[in-house]
Amino acid sequence: MINGITELCLMKLDVLDEFDEIKIGVSYNINGEEVTNFSSQQLLTEQISVNYETYTGWKQSIKEIRNHNDLPDMAKSFIKRIELLTRTKIRIVSVGSERNQIINLM
């Protein structure tokens, strides 16, 4: 749980439709040491690089999808990984700019 948050909304998933690869930042290297979080003070004083996990893009439009089961497998894997990294369930996924372009995951 992040700061007491029990559910997340993942917005603009459709923006990733055309990417060959999608990266998720999963940790940082600060002066050669891997960490998963840091203070804003470290941003000013330390050498920082981001460690990424790379996922294959789904390369298809998801704007018309309204059911989680109909999402491409790579999109479902991406959503699941974000849930695992944040330890928080994703409740809603936005797949377009219109109000009805959402997938309710619960």
Secondary structure, DSSP 8 states (H G I E B T S, - for coil): -BTTB-EEEE--GGGGTT-SEEEEEEEEEETTEEES---HHHHHHS-EEEEEEEEE---S--TT--SGGGS-HHHHHHHHHHHHHHTSEEEEEE-SSSTT-EEE--
